[in-house]
Amino acid sequence: MTSIRKLPSISGALLGLTAGIAITAGSATAVLAQNVQLSADDRAKAKQIYFERCAGCHGVLRKGATGKNLEPDAMTKLGQQRLERIIALGTDGGMVNFDDILSKDEIVAMAKYIQTAPDVPPEHGLKEMLASWKLIVPPDKRPTKQMNSLNLKNVFAVTLRDSGEVALIDGDNKKISSIVKTGYAVHISRLSHSGRYVYTIGRDGLTSLIDMWMETPSVVATLKAGADARSVDVSKYRGYEDKYAIVGTYWPPQYVITEGETLKPLKVVSTRGMTVDGEYHPEPRVASIVASHIKPEWVVNVKETGQILLVDYSDIKNLKQTVIESAKFLHDGGWDASKRYFLVAANASHKIAVVDTKEGKLAALVDTQKIPHPGRGANFTHPQFGPVWATGHLGADVVTLIGTDPEKHKANAWKVVQELKVPGAGNLFVKTHPKSRKLWVDLPQNPERELAESVVVFDLNNLSKAPVKLAVAKDAGLPEMKAVRRAVHPEYNEKGDEVWISVWAGKTDPSAIVIYDDATLKLKAVIKDPKMITPTGKFNVYNTQKDIY
């Protein structure tokens, strides 16, 4: 049995690398070619592994963001042996071990690959998108009413990461309704304003539109927006409901506006340009996107530049953008309870940026502990400080609570009012619900196996109490295995009385979804199925549609 191991000396070397080390086309490349022997076949395999497993944190060009810079000059200084150990065993800075994911030969190849010049994928413009666009079922051929008996409000769209699928699970009977082929490693699922359509975005840049009204919910349109992507949303403001969708890509660094019901691409906008520090960046990737409820706007977060774009979709032929400077590197975020303010992690800067979308300006930059990673965050009313929004951290063993009510609790607004102690770092998602008095915190990136396979739960009525730890992987009843069975992404059902947690095991290992009673923390059910391969994110239709978190 293999655990994730802490390697402070190795991770310290990796975490000490700084971004911006460029490799030249001359002597540096020649030195690398001389010292690193990598066959064409091994390079092709390593290139695919890097895209699937590494590019999301380190960037296609390896310049770093959430993960550190991996450009060749820096990597060759660490050397082959050390790189192999880092890849195999992980780091205490949030990088997981890969010795239970990759073979020894693959680890050797990856250590060599990152010492060579990065592969640069081709550009992908409107012409390429139109060629990739597939309208499988036109809107006039789709049902005019719901043709199945599903309680759509309580359906969960569950990412099956390594099979490139989404499982639609009936939240009432806790059975898989259907499995839909989508893009590889779907990052998020988002709902149309109406609640009828599910939009998924895969890490291979494929956007899929699923019609939930069909007798068997199925994909009715797809669009290849780029080589790598992670963000999608729709227009939600009155008069524009579901008229448009927006897809943000990692490569090329841009976003595309499409027709909402067909995914036909209409307009592509590049995000390349200057950072908040005044330096040009060739790969400023689009991170999270959310749709405003109070204006015809999307909030588009550009990771490497540290700029937040308010994109006005009321006239896409004469598109208007408000550019708000915040901090690097922007990642995930969510609305406060009023849905006026958007809070987003600038995780490499250890800050939370707060945008007042009504005024169209930055409201605050809040300093936090290391590497905040909120997902969409969690909103609740604190017994002492009033309305707050919570974020966990990849790099610190706390959950940070930030006051969000500048009207009735002005003294607490946009300040860290409390830090809740958790057993360790490595959090990805925190979650609560308006009907709950619990706060659920996962720890899947923690270097200790026991913590990575558990979650902790706080009582919001008494935050002075230590949280309760639930051994999720053990409760799943899965066999012991080499791969860590990571407990990840708590998600509430529509009623707010159950919490669903993925147990994310190895690609060839059995995984599960474990369901708890929110009030009692008692185990209610375990969903297992051979077809449920590496479940990660789960998105309840109603909560996602209404931005409830």
C-alpha positions, 0 to 999 in steps of 0.5 A, spaced: 500 500 500 502 506 497 501 513 501 502 520 499 509 522 502 511 529 504 518 531 501 520 537 504 527 538 501 525 536 494 518 540 494 522 546 497 527 546 491 521 545 486 517 551 490 523 555 490 523 556 482 521 562 479 517 564 473 520 567 467 526 563 465 526 563 458 529 558 453 533 561 447 533 558 440 540 557 440 545 554 445 540 553 451 536 548 446 543 545 443 545 543 450 538 540 452 538 536 446 545 534 448 543 532 455 536 529 454 535 523 450 528 522 449 525 518 443 519 520 438 515 515 441 516 517 448 516 524 447 509 523 444 506 519 450 509 524 455 506 530 451 499 527 452 501 526 459 503 533 460 497 535 457 492 531 461 495 531 467 500 537 468 498 543 463 492 545 468 496 548 473 503 549 470 500 552 463 501 549 456 508 553 455 510 551 462 510 558 465 507 556 471 500 559 475 497 555 480 503 550 479 510 552 478 514 554 472 517 548 469 521 551 463 527 547 461 533 551 464 530 551 471 528 543 470 535 541 467 538 545 474 534 540 478 536 534 474 533 527 472 533 523 478 530 529 482 525 530 477 523 523 477 522 523 485 518 529 485 513 527 479 513 520 483 512 522 490 509 529 489 510 535 494 508 538 500 505 544 496 499 541 493 502 537 487 500 529 488 504 523 487 504 520 480 507 513 482 500 510 483 498 514 476 504 513 472 508 507 470 516 508 472 517 508 464 512 514 464 515 518 470 522 517 467 519 520 460 516 525 463 522 528 467 526 528 461 520 531 457 520 537 462 527 538 460 526 539 453 523 545 449 515 546 450 510 543 445 506 549 442 499 547 440 496 550 433 492 556 434 484 555 433 480 561 430 473 562 428 474 558 422 477 552 425 471 552 430 466 552 425 469 546 422 469 542 428 462 545 430 456 539 430 449 540 431 447 533 432 439 535 433 437 542 431 432 546 436 426 545 432 427 537 432 428 537 440 422 535 444 417 541 446 416 538 453 420 533 458 420 526 455 422 523 461 420 522 468 426 525 472 426 530 477 430 534 473 432 539 479 435 533 483 439 530 477 447 530 478 451 531 472 457 527 475 464 528 471 467 521 469 474 524 468 478 519 465 473 516 461 471 522 458 464 522 460 458 525 464 454 520 468 447 523 470 445 521 476 437 521 479 438 524 486 432 521 488 433 514 487 441 515 487 441 511 480 445 512 474 440 515 469 445 515 463 452 516 461 453 521 456 460 522 452 463 528 453 470 531 452 476 528 456 476 530 464 470 535 464 472 541 468 465 543 470 458 543 468 453 549 468 446 549 467 442 553 462 437 559 465 431 554 464 434 548 467 433 544 461 440 544 458 447 542 461 453 545 458 460 541 459 467 543 458 472 538 457 480 539 458 481 537 451 477 544 449 470 540 447 464 543 449 458 539 449 450 541 450 446 536 453 438 536 452 435 534 459 428 533 456 430 528 451 427 521 453 434 519 454 438 525 455 443 526 450 448 531 447 445 535 441 451 539 439 458 540 440 464 545 439 471 544 439 473 551 442 481 550 443 486 544 445 485 546 452 479 549 456 475 549 463 470 554 463 463 555 460 456 559 462 450 562 459 447 569 458 442 569 464 440 576 464 432 578 463 431 578 456 437 574 454 436 568 457 440 562 454 441 566 448 448 566 448 453 561 451 461 563 452 467 558 452 473 560 455 480 556 453 486 555 456 489 554 449 489 558 445 488 564 450 481 566 448 474 566 449 468 565 444 461 567 444 456 562 441 449 561 440 446 558 446 441 553 444 446 550 438 453 552 440 455 555 433 461 560 434 459 567 433 465 571 436 472 570 438 476 574 443 483 574 445 486 575 452 493 575 450 496 582 453 499 585 458 499 583 466 497 587 472 505 588 472 505 591 465 509 585 462 507 582 456 504 574 457 503 570 451 499 565 454 494 568 459 488 563 460 481 564 461 480 561 468 473 561 471 467 565 468 460 566 471 454 570 469 451 576 472 444 576 474 443 584 475 446 586 468 447 583 461 454 581 463 459 575 464 465 576 469 471 573 465 477 571 469 484 571 466 489 567 470 496 570 468 494 577 467 490 578 473 485 582 469 478 581 471 473 582 464 466 584 465 464 582 458 457 586 456 453 581 451 448 586 449 451 587 443 456 582 441 458 586 434 460 592 438 462 588 444 464 592 450 469 590 456 470 593 462 477 591 464 479 590 472 486 590 475 486 585 481 492 580 482 495 574 479 494 568 478 486 568 477 483 562 478 476 559 481 471 564 485 463 565 486 458 570 488 456 572 495 449 571 497 446 577 494 449 576 487 452 583 487 459 581 489 464 576 485 470 573 489 475 570 486 482 567 488 488 570 485 492 564 488 499 565 487 498 572 490 495 569 496 489 574 495 481 574 494 479 579 489 472 582 490 468 585 484 462 590 485 459 588 479 453 593 480 458 599 480 463 595 475 469 596 479 474 592 484 471 593 491 477 590 495 483 585 494 483 581 501 490 578 503 489 571 505 494 565 507 497 561 501 494 559 495 486 560 496 482 555 492 475 556 493 471 552 488 465 557 488 466 558 495 461 558 500 456 563 503 453 563 510 451 568 516 456 567 521 453 568 528 458 574 530 460 577 523 454 576 519 454 574 512 461 571 510 464 567 504 468 562 505 475 559 501 479 553 503 487 553 501 491 548 497 497 551 501 494 552 508 491 549 514 485 553 514 478 555 511 478 563 511 472 567 512 471 574 509 465 578 511 461 580 505 455 585 507 458 592 506 451 595 508 449 592 515 456 589 517 460 595 514 466 594 519 467 586 517 466 587 509 472 585 505 476 583 511 478 576 514 474 575 520 476 568 522 480 562 520 477 556 521 483 550 523 483 544 519 487 538 520 492 540 514 492 543 507 490 541 500 483 543 500 480 544 493 472 545 495 468 548 501 460 547 501 454 549 504 447 550 503 442 556 505 438 550 509 444 547 512 448 549 518 454 545 516 460 547 512 464 541 508 471 541 507 475 536 503 482 535 503 484 531 497 491 534 495 493 533 502 500 529 502 497 524 508 493 519 505 488 519 511 486 526 510 486 526 502 481 520 503 477 524 508 473 530 509 471 535 515 465 538 517 464 544 521 458 546 525 456 553 523 452 554 530 458 553 534 465 554 530 469 554 536 468 546 536 473 542 532 470 539 526 468 532 525 472 528 520 469 523 516 473 517 513 469 517 506 473 512 502 472 507 508 465 509 508 465 507 501 467 500 502 472 500 497 478 495 497 485 497 499 489 499 493 495 502 491 492 509 488 489 514 494 482 514 494 481 522 494 475 524 497 473 530 493 467 536 491 462 536 496 455 537 493 448 538 496 442 535 493 436 540 491 433 540 498 439 541 502 439 535 506 444 531 503 451 531 501 454 527 495 462 526 495 466 523 490 471 518 492 476 518 486 481 512 485 485 510 480 483 510 473 483 502 473 480 502 480 473 502 483 471 509 485 464 511 488 460 516 490 458 517 498 452 520 500 451 523 507 445 526 511 447 533 512 444 534 519 446 527 522 453 526 518 450 519 518 452 515 512 445 514 507 448 511 501 454 509 496 453 509 489 458 504 485 458 502 478 463 499 474 462 504 469 463 510 474 470 511 472 474 516 476 468 521 478 470 528 480 466 534 480 458 533 481 453 538 479 446 538 482 442 541 477 438 546 481 443 548 485 448 550 479 442 553 475 441 558 481 448 559 483 446 556 490 453 555 494 
